[in-house]
Amino acid sequence: MQLKEFLTEFQDLLQRDDPLSPDSRLEDLDEWDSLAIMAVIAWFDKQFGRTLNFGNFKGLQTVADVAALSPEIQ
C-alpha cells in the first residue's frame, strides 16, 4: 500500500474531514482516542494480517509512526 492510500484510509477510519499528512501529530487529532486505536488494530489485522495491541501505540507521535507499524506501507 502506498503512503497516500494509507493516509486516505486512515482519515476515513478516524471519520476525519480534514486531510492528514505523515507529520500530523496524533495528540492534535480530536478523533485519536482509545476507540480509534481499537479501530486501527482491527484494520491492521484485516488489511495487513498484522496483530497489534495497545502497547504498539505507546510512544507513537505522528501518523507516519502509525504507518511504520506495517512494512507493507511504502
Secondary structure, 3 states (H helix, E strand, C coil): CCHHHHHHHHHHHCCCCCCCCCCCEHHHCCCCCHHHHHHHHHHHHHHHCCCCCHHHHCCCCEHHHHHCCCCCCC
